[in-house]
Amino acid sequence: MSPPLDLQIRIGSSRDDVGFTRQPKDALLPRALRRGASYHFLLFPLLNILLISCGSLLSSDPPVPVIVTVSPASAQPFAGTTIQFTATVQNAGSFAVNWQVNGITNGDITTVGSISVSGLYTAPNSVPTSQPTVKVTALLQSDPTKTGSSSVTIQPLSAFQGQLSLSPKLSSVTTSQTLQLDVTSDGLSNNQANWAVDGVPNGNNTTGTITSGLYTPPNSAGSHTITATLIANPSASGSAQVAVTDLAGMFTWRNDNSRTGQNQKEFALTPATVTSSTFGRLFSCLLDGNAYAQPLYVANLAIPGNGIHNVVIVATEKDSVFAFDADANANPCVPLWQTSLVPTGEEAVPSPNADITSADIFPFIGITGTPVIDPRSSTLYVVAKTRTIPTTTNLNPAYFPRLFALDLATGRSIQPPGMEISTPATVIPVFSPRLENQRAGLLLDNGNIYVAFGSHGGQGDYHGWLFGYDASTMQQTMAFDVTPTGLQGGIWQSGGGPSADSNHYVFVATGNGKFDVAQGPDYGDTLLKLTLENHKLLVRDYFTPRDQGELNAADNDLGSGGPLLLPDQPGPHPRLILIGGKGSTLYVIDRDHMGKYEPASDAAVQTIKLGGGLLAAPAYWNHHVYVFADNDVLKEFTLRDGRLEMTSKLPGGPLEPGATPTISANGNRDGIVWTISGRTWEIIPEKIAVLHAFDALDVARELYNSDQNSDRDRAGISVRFSIPTVVNGRVYIGARSELDVYGLLTETRAR
């Protein structure tokens, strides 16, 4: 038998003389002894390095124990309720566990309770008579000997003490929405409670109905109390408030053609609920351009293939219109539809450019004036400005303002697809699509769409224009030039739309320009009362300040403010209109006898000196008028027998700029005045839009502003003359390339 072989390291003097040889085992030792002196000094250092690098092969630490911990360590759920357990595993390569209850994998719902693979334990519907305390155990899947446990004592529901907690505590819904309320106390479920609306078990057609927490509102508006009472212990109950609004929508600039700015069907937002701890920014939606136009709102709108939604509509300066679900929590910024009004070969107008040097609207001019909605035909009317894209062969683009009618449910253009706005061939001077700026909101009155124009920062030989279009046919019905023998006289009103009364008289305020009624007639710096007859707008009456010449010379145009029509009043002047401008005076005018022009004194019912120019419109609610001029503070006036008396004002020094207020209220109570502060005339520095809320009965009392918790509530960069839309428990703000949405922080929106 051959001797066993073994390996011997062979190390020579050259780098190539290193290898292994196979020799009989009994020959290895003599060989090593003979040559040991030549390489033992190499072998031992190599072995030492090997031992050090391996952390020593001669010793090792004891293994770290695996620990499984169950949280909570103990629990006392009520019968039939749930509790979530979690297992934490330390010092193991795998963290997956299996669950047991009293040694039963996944438990037994009828005896000891069940537990899901995720650790959700459900107690049995009755307390186990023999063993009310059970053990929940987590077993490591890779080593079931490693466990953690929790002691669970099951209590009878009759032992529940205190009030039930319901969520949401306060909500606002429209008549077509449903709302899911939930019992959130100690894992209780909705089917363990009896539900009632205004004390009526399960509710009725008057109060709305409720089944297992799902509330279906009635067809009428009002506030209702939802009550849940524990079946096993009727002394335990809880309640929540639901406000039902029947507001059909916010269809026009500041909600009505009088331009009062009031929404008297707001039930959720009150002086008690709008605080920095209960109210704030919910989310923001990115837009493709700046939103100068006020957001509009439509309730209960059927979207083809997508059910019924409350919808907020936003237009941008990139000539896009977006429709968002006004109530969405999940994916709130996914549009229901989006429409671009830019024809092929054209673009939204970059600003400033070689033709329009003003940067008042920056960096694009597209849709600026607030659109208007006709709910009867389900149509949105909007004006978009575009230009042809300049090319190397055509450096002089053509400009096109167009009136579009969009289907409210889809956003698709209704034929004809955009009517180019221009003057008839017989009208001189002609309308300049390049120089004219469609800043004022649109007006829909008596089947006519009114579209007003001013200028881009006073540039060029522009005129003030008011066009009319038949809402059904989209055909032009009239074109009115404010200064036919002069220049200027723009109708811009800081974004405010023309006003109209119940007799279909239309009221607009004009800016700087020639005033000469006898020779023109030219109506610069004038409040006009117009009527449509035989396809012509005729001036029925007007008011011009006595110092019109000085106002014009100093660029203090009357038309920087928007007219507000007041409800009929007792006294000698029952029908009043308010107007103010850069001249820092608020005029109270009799609409039936406006006074025309009196150089000796203003033919006004009342004049009120303001702290600065009014680049805004006043607001009205419940015999109160609210005015916020530049270089001034928000002021509240009481209206008595046709005269204004100041009753409160915001404390502190003057603010810049002023703002156009809007009002939310529940009829004649719970009024809130809302304003946005932000950008002045300058583009730089940019300013964040700040939302403010004031008590409408005392504006010295600020309820909330978005700077109080700016990390949570900060809005986007402000745009000039932005005003909030307040409806159905939420506030919508247009800003630079975004829509900011505010509401109750604890709300769960309806379905």
JOTALIN-V925520 format. One record per run of one state. SS is the DSSP state (2 for helix, 1 for strand, 0 for the rest). FROM is the first residue (numbers start at 1). LEN is the number of residues. If there is no record, write none. Layout:
SS	FROM	LEN
SS	FROM	LEN
This chain:
0	1	4
1	5	7
0	12	6
1	18	7
2	25	29
0	54	13
1	67	5
0	72	2
1	74	2
0	76	2
1	78	1
0	79	3
1	82	3
0	85	1
1	86	5
0	91	6
1	97	5
0	102	2
1	104	2
0	106	1
1	107	2
0	109	4
1	113	3
0	116	4
1	120	3
0	123	10
1	133	8
0	141	6
1	147	7
0	154	1
1	155	1
0	156	1
2	157	3
0	160	6
1	166	2
0	168	2
1	170	5
0	175	3
1	178	3
0	181	1
1	182	2
0	184	6
2	190	3
1	193	5
0	198	2
1	200	2
0	202	1
1	203	2
0	205	3
1	208	4
0	212	2
1	214	3
0	217	5
1	222	9
0	231	6
1	237	9
0	246	3
1	249	2
0	251	11
1	262	2
0	264	1
1	265	1
0	266	13
1	279	8
0	287	9
1	296	8
0	304	3
1	307	9
0	316	4
1	320	6
0	326	11
1	337	4
0	341	5
1	346	6
0	352	11
1	363	3
0	366	6
1	372	3
0	375	4
1	379	10
0	389	10
1	399	9
0	408	5
1	413	1
0	414	5
1	419	2
0	421	15
1	436	2
0	438	5
1	443	3
0	446	2
1	448	8
0	456	7
1	463	1
0	464	1
1	465	6
0	471	5
1	476	6
0	482	1
1	483	1
0	484	4
1	488	1
0	489	4
2	493	3
0	496	3
1	499	2
0	501	5
1	506	4
0	510	3
1	513	1
0	514	1
1	515	2
0	517	5
1	522	2
0	524	2
1	526	8
0	534	2
1	536	9
0	545	3
2	548	6
0	554	4
2	558	3
0	561	1
1	562	1
0	563	1
1	564	2
0	566	10
1	576	5
0	581	4
1	585	6
0	591	5
1	596	2
0	598	8
1	606	4
0	610	7
1	617	1
0	618	1
1	619	3
0	622	2
1	624	4
0	628	4
1	632	1
0	633	2
1	635	6
0	641	2
1	643	7
0	650	5
1	655	1
0	656	6
1	662	5
0	667	2
1	669	9
0	678	10
1	688	1
0	689	1
1	690	6
0	696	2
1	698	8
0	706	4
2	710	4
0	714	3
1	717	1
0	718	7
1	725	3
0	728	2
1	730	6
0	736	2
1	738	7
0	745	7
